Amino acid sequence: MTLDEALAQCPVIAILRGVRPDEVLDHAQILFEAGLRAIEVPLNSPEPLVSIGKLAKVFGEVCVCGAGTVLTPAEVKSVADVGGKLIVSPNTDEKVIFETLRLGLWSAPGVGTATEAFTAVHAGAKHLKLFPAASYGPNHIKHLRAVLPAHVMVLAVGGVGPADMETWWQAGARGFGLGSEIYKVGQSLEETREKASKVVKSISLLRT
């Protein structure tokens, strides 16, 4: 499954920051059953490569799984070595993008300004993560979209939740990265199920 295919089914990357290896599959199963098809485990989580390896083994054929907070080419390689396919960063680093694409993985670098966005695009990225989205606001995406190539997808990440997805969607966002709106450290499986259901309901309303 490609990242485009995953986001076409549900335009949300679930960010499981702080998830432990012994619980990651249970939460991922709930997300998958709800309809989400992209999952990232930030590298500042406990034993993140163990969790990503588990996700890749169990869900790798039906979800795009990988890492967030990826800052170096070496970290990209480490994620690839355990089967991860998605590389998400909070910043734009051409070396990270080049290594991601060299290894055949999906790149979603963080951008804020038009300069960062075009730097990422020229490096080969097709999915840009506006981060932190709440600091910029929906109008920022609207104006970026006016100048970015049509094939480039902008995802709103950071401070965006189900309640304001429609505003971001209308501004031109075509995907979202959701952290605490999906998962917080220590939450129960039932809480994950409730949050995922709310997110998917909000997404369905965007497409009606």
Buried (B, 14 or more C-beta within 10 A) or exposed (E): BEBBEBBEBBBBBBBBBBBBBEBBBEBBBBBBEBBBBBBBBBBEBBBBBBBBBBBBEBBBEEBBBBBBBBBBBEBBBBBBEBBBBBBBBBBBBBEBBBBBBEBEBBBBBBBBEEEBBBBBBEBEBBBBBBBBBBEBBBEBBBEBBEEBEEEBBBBBBBBBBBEBBEBBBEBBBBBBBBBBBBBBEEBEEEBBBBBBBBBBEBBEEBEE
